[in-house]
Amino acid sequence: MPDSSSRPGVLEIDAQFVDDISVLVDAEQRGMVLNLAADLHPADLALLMGRLPEAQAHTMFAWLPDAQSSEILIELSDSQRRDLLRAINPERLRRLIDALDTDDAADVLSDMSDAQALHVLSDLEDTHDVAALLEYDEESAGGIMAREFVSVPPSWPLDRVIEAVRQHAEAIDDIYAVFVVNDHDQLQGVVSLKDLMLAPADQPVHTVMDSEVVTVETDMDREEVARIMERYDLVSLPVVDATGGMVGRITIDDVVDVIREEAEEDIQIMSGGSGIEQPDDTVWAVSRGRLPWLLVGLFGAGLSGSVIGGFEVALEQAVVLATFIPIVTAMGGNAAVQSAAIAVQGLSSGDLWMDDIGRRVLKEMTVALLNGLILAALLCITIAVLGLGNVQLLVATLGCTMLTVILLATTNGALVPFVLKRLGIDPASAMGPFVTTLNDIIGLTVYFMYATLIYL
């Protein structure tokens, strides 16, 4: 059974619990499964179903009541949801999607085949609103907003506004504020529930509304939406069209999902992944996403090898130079990753702008000069103490190399994210295999150029 000791009131899904459910499903113990499922949050049920064999997961989903099933749909991964949607009969599928908010309904429909989506969409109660959401880019504000919100005219007294909130409470999850609009549905202001409750009931809503409203348009990138909500500590953000007309709202739970998804994407890109890989993807899908970057790495490694081969004469004169190749490449790579990480983080959060490129690169070059001098000195002292090879020549070569490589790699790491941002490419790519390999090639070239000049 799940262990609830670590978080009172919340059941933990562990391997034993999954095995127990699996046995019960195989034994067709529907009542016991439903009793256990009743105590689980939809997110935990989705986790459980993801751990069950596909056939058992489908059986369990078919047993669950519609109210639970619809909430589970939005918690499943994209691939799990696609597999499940193909197994649900059209009538039940329509009921499940009708129970969802319009933004969640649009997300579910986007995972269906075009034919299936069109068939289900035509029978939905909110066909118009859901169809409108499907027209927006998934990466935009319109793609993550919900069409359900409470809006009232500015002349309404607050008691009438409160009654409107009560009427919409069942249909709209998480009402944080009421939006005040004119006769043309243009947003005039917003009233928080706190202000709504504390002001006199006969007072017109326009007297307590906040007219300085932060809004976003439907085509704004969802990352920028997340930054705006974080910057202004918002839990609900109105979405307007080009004329200022109110078309939807974005709530904090949607933005948390965006932040998580974007962070996962950046981590994958930084490690040379596709950015869209999921744990339950097929072997072929995972391989297809990773292989291109591995090929880039292979090509880069070949170039690095050709650099070493091009300075064969220097290696023959001082074989000890080969001992320090890993040090040169590792230190250059580490320095580049450090500076690139700060630049990528700053650009992603909005703390760094494109106009900051000069100041950022200059600061990183200063840091690199200081660190390079210290590292070069430590390396030279180590060579002198160990008495490796021709100490004077080796100290001169490694000292100059370490200082130059740290300086170039750090500058490169700080500069490349800005360049990629300017080109419309995710700055996180600056920490991927391509740039890492580039730093290796630059470091080796610098190393052997100094070796050639000093030794030959």
C-alpha positions as CSV (number, residue, x, y, z in Angstrom):
1,M,0.0,0.0,0.0
2,P,1.2,3.6,-0.5
3,D,3.2,5.2,2.3
4,S,1.5,8.4,3.6
5,S,3.9,9.0,6.5
6,S,6.0,11.6,4.8
7,R,3.1,13.8,3.7
8,P,0.0,13.6,5.9
9,G,-3.2,13.4,3.8
10,V,-1.3,12.6,0.6
11,L,-0.8,9.0,-0.6
12,E,2.5,8.1,-2.0
13,I,2.6,6.0,-5.1
14,D,5.3,3.3,-4.7
15,A,6.2,0.1,-6.6
16,Q,4.3,-2.1,-4.1
17,F,1.1,-0.1,-4.6
18,V,1.5,-0.3,-8.3
19,D,1.9,-4.1,-8.0
20,D,-1.2,-4.3,-5.8
21,I,-3.3,-2.4,-8.3
22,S,-2.0,-4.5,-11.1
23,V,-3.1,-7.7,-9.3
24,L,-6.5,-6.2,-8.6
25,V,-7.1,-5.2,-12.2
26,D,-6.1,-8.6,-13.5
27,A,-8.5,-10.2,-11.0
28,E,-11.2,-7.8,-12.2
29,Q,-11.7,-6.4,-8.7
30,R,-13.3,-3.2,-9.9
31,G,-14.8,-2.2,-6.6
32,M,-11.6,-2.4,-4.7
33,V,-9.7,-0.5,-7.4
34,L,-12.3,2.3,-7.4
35,N,-12.2,2.5,-3.6
36,L,-8.4,2.9,-3.6
37,A,-8.6,5.4,-6.6
38,A,-11.1,7.5,-4.7
39,D,-8.4,8.5,-2.2
40,L,-5.9,9.6,-5.0
41,H,-5.4,13.0,-6.5
42,P,-5.7,13.0,-10.3
43,A,-2.0,13.7,-10.7
44,D,-1.3,10.6,-8.6
45,L,-3.7,8.5,-10.6
46,A,-2.0,9.6,-13.8
47,L,1.4,8.6,-12.3
48,L,-0.1,5.2,-11.3
49,M,-1.5,4.6,-14.8
50,G,1.8,5.5,-16.3
51,R,3.4,2.7,-14.3
52,L,0.8,0.0,-15.2
53,P,1.0,-2.0,-18.4
54,E,-0.9,-0.3,-21.2
55,A,-3.8,-2.8,-21.2
56,Q,-4.3,-2.6,-17.4
57,A,-4.1,1.2,-17.5
58,H,-6.8,1.3,-20.2
59,T,-9.0,-1.1,-18.2
60,M,-8.6,1.0,-15.0
61,F,-9.4,4.2,-16.9
62,A,-12.6,2.6,-18.3
63,W,-13.7,1.7,-14.8
64,L,-13.2,5.2,-13.3
65,P,-16.2,7.7,-13.2
66,D,-16.2,10.5,-15.8
67,A,-15.4,13.2,-13.2
68,Q,-12.2,11.5,-12.3
69,S,-11.3,10.4,-15.8
70,S,-11.5,13.9,-17.3
71,E,-9.1,15.3,-14.7
72,I,-6.7,12.4,-15.3
73,L,-6.6,13.2,-19.0
74,I,-4.8,16.5,-18.5
75,E,-2.3,15.0,-16.1
76,L,-1.0,12.3,-18.4
77,S,2.0,12.8,-20.6
78,D,1.4,13.5,-24.3
79,S,2.3,10.1,-25.5
80,Q,0.2,8.3,-22.7
81,R,-2.8,10.5,-23.6
82,R,-2.5,9.8,-27.3
83,D,-2.5,6.1,-26.7
84,L,-5.5,6.3,-24.3
85,L,-7.5,8.6,-26.6
86,R,-7.5,6.0,-29.3
87,A,-9.1,3.4,-27.0
88,I,-12.0,5.6,-25.7
89,N,-15.3,5.4,-27.5
90,P,-16.5,8.7,-29.0
91,E,-19.5,9.3,-26.7
92,R,-17.5,9.0,-23.5
93,L,-14.6,11.0,-25.0
94,R,-17.1,13.9,-25.7
95,R,-18.3,13.8,-22.1
96,L,-14.8,13.8,-20.7
97,I,-13.7,16.8,-22.8
98,D,-16.9,18.7,-22.1
99,A,-16.1,18.5,-18.4
100,L,-12.7,20.3,-19.0
101,D,-11.9,23.9,-19.1
102,T,-11.6,25.2,-22.7
103,D,-7.8,25.4,-22.5
104,D,-7.4,21.9,-21.2
105,A,-10.0,20.7,-23.8
106,A,-7.9,22.2,-26.6
107,D,-4.8,20.5,-25.3
108,V,-6.5,17.1,-25.3
109,L,-7.9,17.7,-28.8
110,S,-4.4,18.6,-30.1
111,D,-3.2,15.1,-29.2
112,M,-5.8,13.4,-31.4
113,S,-5.7,12.7,-35.1
114,D,-7.3,15.4,-37.2
115,A,-10.3,13.1,-38.1
116,Q,-10.9,12.2,-34.4
117,A,-10.6,15.8,-33.2
118,L,-13.0,17.1,-35.8
119,H,-15.5,14.4,-35.0
120,V,-15.4,15.2,-31.2
121,L,-15.2,18.9,-31.6
122,S,-18.4,19.2,-33.5
123,D,-20.3,17.6,-30.6
124,L,-18.9,19.7,-27.7
125,E,-20.9,22.2,-25.8
126,D,-18.2,24.8,-26.1
127,T,-17.3,24.0,-29.7
128,H,-16.8,27.7,-30.6
129,D,-14.5,28.5,-27.7
130,V,-12.4,25.4,-28.0
131,A,-12.1,25.8,-31.8
132,A,-10.9,29.3,-31.3
133,L,-8.2,28.2,-28.9
134,L,-7.0,25.6,-31.4
135,E,-6.3,28.4,-33.9
136,Y,-3.5,29.8,-31.6
137,D,0.1,28.7,-31.5
138,E,0.6,26.3,-28.6
139,E,3.7,28.4,-27.5
140,S,1.6,31.7,-27.3
141,A,-0.6,33.3,-24.7
142,G,-3.6,32.3,-26.7
143,G,-2.5,28.7,-26.7
144,I,-2.4,28.5,-22.9
145,M,-5.3,30.7,-22.0
146,A,-8.8,29.7,-20.9
147,R,-11.9,31.3,-22.4
148,E,-13.9,31.0,-19.1
149,F,-13.9,34.1,-17.0
150,V,-16.3,36.4,-15.1
151,S,-16.9,39.7,-16.7
152,V,-19.3,42.5,-15.7
153,P,-20.2,46.0,-16.9
154,P,-18.7,48.9,-14.9
155,S,-22.1,50.1,-13.7
156,W,-23.1,47.0,-11.8
157,P,-23.4,47.2,-8.0
158,L,-21.1,44.8,-6.1
159,D,-23.9,42.6,-4.8
160,R,-24.9,41.9,-8.4
161,V,-21.3,41.1,-9.2
162,I,-21.1,38.7,-6.3
163,E,-24.2,37.0,-7.5
164,A,-22.5,36.6,-11.0
165,V,-19.5,35.0,-9.4
166,R,-21.8,32.5,-7.6
167,Q,-23.5,31.6,-10.9
168,H,-20.2,31.0,-12.6
169,A,-18.5,29.2,-9.7
170,E,-19.4,25.7,-10.8
171,A,-18.4,26.2,-14.4
172,I,-15.2,28.1,-13.8
173,D,-12.3,26.7,-11.7
174,D,-10.2,29.0,-9.6
175,I,-11.9,32.4,-9.8
176,Y,-9.3,34.9,-8.6
177,A,-10.8,38.1,-10.0
178,V,-13.7,39.7,-11.9
179,F,-13.0,41.6,-15.1
180,V,-14.8,44.8,-15.9
181,V,-15.6,45.3,-19.6
182,N,-17.5,47.9,-21.6
183,D,-20.2,47.3,-24.1
184,H,-17.6,46.3,-26.7
185,D,-16.0,43.7,-24.3
186,Q,-12.9,45.9,-24.0
187,L,-11.2,45.5,-20.6
188,Q,-11.6,48.5,-18.3
189,G,-10.4,47.1,-15.0
190,V,-10.2,44.2,-12.6
191,V,-11.6,43.6,-9.1
192,S,-10.0,41.0,-6.8
193,L,-12.3,38.8,-4.7
194,K,-11.0,40.4,-1.5
195,D,-12.0,43.9,-2.7
196,L,-15.3,42.5,-3.9
197,M,-16.1,41.1,-0.4
198,L,-14.9,44.1,1.6
199,A,-16.6,47.0,-0.3
200,P,-20.2,48.1,0.4
201,A,-22.6,45.9,-1.6
202,D,-24.5,48.8,-3.2
203,Q,-21.3,50.5,-4.5
204,P,-20.7,50.4,-8.3
205,V,-18.0,48.0,-9.4
206,H,-16.1,50.7,-11.3
207,T,-15.4,52.6,-8.0
208,V,-13.4,49.7,-6.6
209,M,-11.8,48.3,-9.7
210,D,-8.1,48.6,-10.5
211,S,-7.9,50.3,-13.9
212,E,-4.1,49.8,-14.2
213,V,-4.4,46.3,-15.4
214,V,-1.4,44.2,-16.7
215,T,-2.5,42.5,-19.9
216,V,-1.0,40.4,-22.7
217,E,-2.1,39.9,-26.3
218,T,-2.8,36.5,-27.7
219,D,0.3,36.2,-29.8
220,M,2.8,36.9,-27.0
221,D,5.2,34.0,-26.3
222,R,4.3,31.9,-23.3
223,E,7.8,32.3,-21.8
224,E,7.3,36.1,-21.7
225,V,3.8,35.5,-20.2
226,A,5.5,33.5,-17.4
227,R,8.0,36.3,-16.8
228,I,5.3,38.9,-16.6
229,M,3.3,36.9,-14.1
230,E,6.4,36.3,-12.0
231,R,7.5,39.9,-12.2
232,Y,4.2,41.3,-11.0
233,D,3.2,38.5,-8.6
234,L,0.0,37.8,-10.5
235,V,-2.2,34.7,-10.1
236,S,-4.5,35.6,-13.0
237,L,-3.6,37.5,-16.2
238,P,-6.2,38.8,-18.7
239,V,-5.5,38.1,-22.4
240,V,-6.8,40.7,-24.9
241,D,-6.9,41.0,-28.7
242,A,-5.4,43.8,-30.7
243,T,-8.4,46.1,-29.9
244,G,-8.2,45.5,-26.2
245,G,-11.1,43.1,-26.2
246,M,-11.1,40.6,-23.4
247,V,-10.7,37.1,-24.9
248,G,-9.4,34.9,-22.1
249,R,-7.3,34.6,-18.9
250,I,-4.2,32.7,-17.9
251,T,-3.9,31.4,-14.3
252,I,-0.9,30.6,-12.2
253,D,-1.3,26.8,-12.6
254,D,-0.9,27.2,-16.4
255,V,2.2,29.3,-15.9
256,V,3.8,26.7,-13.5
257,D,3.4,24.1,-16.2
258,V,5.0,26.5,-18.7
259,I,8.0,27.1,-16.4
260,R,8.5,23.4,-15.8
261,E,8.2,22.5,-19.5
262,E,10.6,25.3,-20.6
263,A,13.1,24.3,-17.9
264,E,13.0,20.6,-19.0
265,E,13.4,21.7,-22.6
266,D,16.4,23.8,-21.8
267,I,18.1,21.1,-19.8
268,Q,17.7,18.6,-22.6
269,I,19.0,21.1,-25.2
270,M,22.0,21.9,-23.0
271,S,22.9,18.2,-22.7
272,G,22.5,17.7,-26.5
273,G,18.9,16.4,-26.5
274,S,16.0,17.2,-28.7
275,G,14.2,19.4,-26.0
276,I,11.0,17.4,-26.4
277,E,12.0,14.0,-25.2
278,Q,9.6,12.3,-22.7
279,P,10.5,9.3,-20.4
280,D,7.9,7.1,-22.1
281,D,8.9,7.9,-25.6
282,T,9.8,4.9,-27.9
283,V,13.4,3.9,-28.4
284,W,13.2,5.1,-32.0
285,A,11.9,8.5,-31.0
286,V,14.6,8.9,-28.3
287,S,17.3,7.8,-30.7
288,R,16.1,10.1,-33.5
289,G,16.2,13.1,-31.1
290,R,19.7,12.4,-29.7
291,L,21.5,11.1,-32.7
292,P,21.9,14.4,-34.6
293,W,23.8,16.0,-31.7
294,L,25.9,12.9,-31.3
295,L,26.9,13.1,-35.0
296,V,27.8,16.8,-34.4
297,G,30.0,15.6,-31.5
298,L,31.6,12.9,-33.6
299,F,32.4,15.4,-36.4
300,G,33.8,17.8,-33.8
301,A,35.9,15.1,-32.2
302,G,37.3,14.3,-35.7
303,L,38.2,18.0,-36.1
304,S,39.9,18.0,-32.7
305,G,41.9,14.9,-33.8
306,S,42.9,16.6,-37.0
307,V,44.1,19.6,-35.0
308,I,46.4,17.3,-32.9
309,G,47.6,15.5,-36.1
310,G,48.4,18.8,-37.7
311,F,50.9,19.6,-34.9
312,E,52.6,16.2,-35.0
313,V,56.0,17.8,-35.2
314,A,55.5,19.6,-31.9
315,L,54.4,16.4,-30.2
316,E,57.4,14.6,-31.5
317,Q,59.7,17.3,-30.0
318,A,58.0,17.1,-26.6
319,V,55.8,14.1,-26.0
320,V,55.0,15.4,-22.6
321,L,52.7,17.9,-24.3
322,A,50.2,15.1,-24.9
323,T,49.8,14.7,-21.1
324,F,48.2,18.1,-20.8
325,I,45.7,17.9,-23.6
326,P,42.8,16.7,-21.3
327,I,43.6,19.6,-18.9
328,V,43.5,22.2,-21.7
329,T,40.2,20.9,-23.1
330,A,38.5,20.4,-19.7
331,M,39.4,23.8,-18.4
332,G,38.3,25.6,-21.5
333,G,35.0,23.7,-21.5
334,N,34.3,24.4,-17.8
335,A,35.0,28.1,-18.2
336,A,32.7,28.3,-21.2
337,V,29.9,26.5,-19.5
338,Q,30.2,28.7,-16.4
339,S,29.8,32.0,-18.4
340,A,27.3,30.5,-20.8
341,A,25.1,29.3,-17.9
342,I,24.8,32.9,-16.5
343,A,24.1,34.4,-19.9
344,V,21.4,31.7,-20.7
345,Q,19.8,32.2,-17.3
346,G,19.8,35.9,-17.6
347,L,18.3,35.9,-21.1
348,S,15.7,33.4,-20.2
349,S,14.5,35.3,-17.1
350,G,14.7,38.7,-18.8
351,D,17.3,40.0,-16.4
352,L,19.7,40.4,-19.4
353,W,18.7,42.2,-22.5
354,M,20.4,42.2,-25.9
355,D,21.7,45.7,-25.2
356,D,23.7,44.2,-22.2
357,I,26.0,42.2,-24.5
358,G,28.9,44.6,-24.3
359,R,28.8,45.0,-20.6
360,R,28.3,41.2,-20.0
361,V,31.2,40.2,-22.3
362,L,33.5,42.8,-20.8
363,K,32.7,41.6,-17.3
364,E,33.3,37.9,-18.2
365,M,36.6,38.8,-19.9
366,T,37.7,40.5,-16.7
367,V,36.7,37.5,-14.6
368,A,38.4,35.2,-17.1
369,L,41.7,37.2,-17.0
370,L,41.8,37.0,-13.2
371,N,40.9,33.2,-13.1
372,G,43.3,32.5,-16.0
373,L,46.2,34.1,-14.2
374,I,45.5,32.1,-11.1
375,L,45.1,28.8,-12.9
376,A,48.1,29.4,-15.1
377,A,50.2,30.2,-12.0
378,L,49.1,27.0,-10.2
379,L,49.7,24.8,-13.2
380,C,53.2,26.3,-13.8
381,I,54.1,25.8,-10.1
382,T,53.0,22.2,-10.3
383,I,55.1,21.6,-13.4
384,A,58.1,23.2,-11.8
385,V,57.7,21.1,-8.6
386,L,57.3,17.8,-10.5
387,G,60.1,18.7,-12.9
388,L,58.3,17.5,-16.0
389,G,60.2,17.7,-19.3
390,N,61.9,20.9,-20.1
391,V,60.5,22.9,-17.3
392,Q,61.1,26.4,-18.6
393,L,59.6,25.6,-22.1
394,L,56.7,23.7,-20.6
395,V,55.9,26.4,-18.1
396,A,55.9,29.0,-20.8
397,T,53.7,26.9,-23.1
398,L,51.1,25.9,-20.5
399,G,51.1,29.3,-18.7
400,C,50.3,31.1,-22.0
401,T,47.9,28.4,-23.1
402,M,45.9,28.4,-19.9
403,L,45.5,32.1,-19.8
404,T,44.5,32.4,-23.4
405,V,42.1,29.4,-23.4
406,I,40.3,30.6,-20.3
407,L,39.9,34.0,-21.7
408,L,38.7,32.8,-25.1
409,A,36.4,30.1,-23.7
410,T,34.8,32.4,-21.2
411,T,34.2,35.2,-23.8
412,N,32.8,32.6,-26.2
413,G,30.5,31.3,-23.5
414,A,29.2,34.7,-22.7
415,L,28.9,35.9,-26.3
416,V,27.3,32.9,-28.1
417,P,23.9,33.0,-26.1
418,F,23.4,36.6,-27.2
419,V,24.2,35.7,-30.8
420,L,21.8,32.8,-30.8
421,K,19.1,34.9,-29.2
422,R,19.5,37.5,-32.0
423,L,19.2,34.7,-34.6
424,G,16.0,33.5,-33.0
425,I,17.6,30.3,-31.6
426,D,17.1,29.1,-28.0
427,P,20.2,30.4,-26.1
428,A,20.3,27.1,-24.2
429,S,21.9,25.7,-27.3
430,A,25.0,27.6,-26.4
431,M,25.7,24.9,-23.7
432,G,25.2,22.0,-26.1
433,P,27.7,19.7,-27.8
434,F,28.3,22.0,-30.7
435,V,29.7,24.9,-28.7
436,T,31.5,22.5,-26.3
437,T,33.3,20.9,-29.2
438,L,34.1,24.3,-30.7
439,N,35.8,25.2,-27.4
440,D,37.8,22.0,-27.6
441,I,39.0,22.8,-31.1
442,I,39.9,26.4,-30.1
443,G,41.7,25.2,-27.0
444,L,43.8,22.6,-28.8
445,T,44.6,25.0,-31.6
446,V,45.9,27.6,-29.1
447,Y,47.8,25.0,-27.2
448,F,49.7,23.7,-30.1
449,M,50.3,27.1,-31.7
450,Y,52.1,28.1,-28.5
451,A,53.9,24.8,-28.4
452,T,55.1,25.3,-32.0
453,L,56.3,28.9,-31.3
454,I,58.1,28.0,-28.0
455,Y,59.5,24.5,-28.7
456,L,60.4,24.8,-32.4
